[in-house]
Amino acid sequence: MRKPVGVALAILGLVTVLAVTAWRLARVPAPPSSPVSVGEALAGESTEGFARAVTPRAFVFPRDHGPHPEFRTEWWYYTGNLRDPSGRHFGFQLTFFRIALAATMPPRASAWASRDAYLAHFALTDTAGQRFSVAGRSSRGALALAGAQAQPFKVWVEDWSAEGLAGDAAAVRLQAADGDVAIDLRLQSAKGVVPQGERGLDRKGPEPGNASHYYSLTRMSAIGRIATRGASFEVSGLAWMDREWGTSALGPELVGWDWMALQLDDGREVMLYHLRRADGRPDRFSGGSLIAVDGSSRRLAASEFRIEVLDTWSSPRDGTRYPSRWRVTVPREALEVEVIPRLADQELVVSVRYWEGAVRVQGHVGGRPVGGVGYAELVGYAGPANMRKGATISW
């Protein structure tokens, strides 16, 4: 979604908002001076001339790790939870978006001409230091300033990049730096590709084409180095990669989405999301998946899980309230866990404004204790929609 955090990621991720931002980037020389809200972009842009996601897709690799220019929007979404040898916790997010500015290449001879804009978001959560650092970048897909390719795999915006270590996205090196914050990480997938939705087709509504193609690498080992506040840390842990592309927009009845990806310490993963309606309740096209230890997956319908908001957090920037602790139950799996943010303030204020951050998991499955780590993304709260403490989201 992406998360959509992704969206987020995702499950629309940030497609509608970023498309609007990209059009603005095409018309002015600098990024917008203030963030764009989801509410400003709900109508979306024209889909004329672009392909639509309408049927399940048999993914082909390495081709599908690379760009899909026939679709309007796509993203490569990396999140993870890491620790240094002393146990100090860090969370990271590095996300790349491609947004088509037009269905065809504009008829211009300039080397600067491009039909695509690329955006990237980079965030680091330093739990012990109580610090959340975030930065954003954007560039044209021209003159090698930004781009994506399938083989060897690479996606980049300037010197922020995800690059295949063996030419494939299952093993990548992530690099990004902003000010005194930097990551240099190597990720290796421990499980195969997980097609999300209906065999890789993730529907966002009843309209034909209001969908995306979506797959995930749900358990990636991560090792490398993190820098923050002049100190450097050798770290290791788990990461998650979401990959999504499509040509669609949120329907007028939707105001945003909530997404979470959880890596349980029993070797399983759970991805859940709901597309949120104006009254705060989830749309019927919400859903998720459960990934077994052996990598096999089962789709979760909206009726198969329940989320209860246990607490909220108010942004110091304008008082916007976000959910800040949840109880998640999947009755068929006898799974009940609480999902708890590592830091309350993990709000990104970049080209768009949303909350995405590292979380920890505690609870039980089948009567046995279970813990874990993960990431959550909350989009569309910085606007008319709000969530009150104690609200129950159930299907």
Sequence and secondary structure as in RCSB ss.txt:
>XXXX:A:sequence
MRKPVGVALAILGLVTVLAVTAWRLARVPAPPSSPVSVGEALAGESTEGFARAVTPRAFVFPRDHGPHPEFRTEW
WYYTGNLRDPSGRHFGFQLTFFRIALAATMPPRASAWASRDAYLAHFALTDTAGQRFSVAGRSSRGALALAGAQA
QPFKVWVEDWSAEGLAGDAAAVRLQAADGDVAIDLRLQSAKGVVPQGERGLDRKGPEPGNASHYYSLTRMSAIGR
IATRGASFEVSGLAWMDREWGTSALGPELVGWDWMALQLDDGREVMLYHLRRADGRPDRFSGGSLIAVDGSSRRL
AASEFRIEVLDTWSSPRDGTRYPSRWRVTVPREALEVEVIPRLADQELVVSVRYWEGAVRVQGHVGGRPVGGVGY
AELVGYAGPANMRKGATISW
>XXXX:A:secstr
            TTHHHHHHHHHHHHHSSS  SS B TGGGTT    TTS    S     TTGGGS  TTSSEEE
EEEEEEEE TT  EEEEEEEEEEEESSSS  S   TT  SEEEEEEEEEEETTTTEEEEEEEEEESSTTSEEEET
TTTEEEETTEEEEESSSSTTEEEEEEEETTEEEEEEEEESS  EE TBTTEEE SSSTT EEEEEEEEEEEEEEE
EEETTEEEEEEEEEEEEEEEE     TTEEEEEEEEEEETTS EEEEEEEEETTS B TT EEEEE TTS EEEE
EGGG EEEEEEEEE TTT  EEEEEEEEEEGGGTEEEEEEESSS  EEESSBEEEEEEEEEEEEETTEEEEEEEE
EEEES SSS    TT EEE 
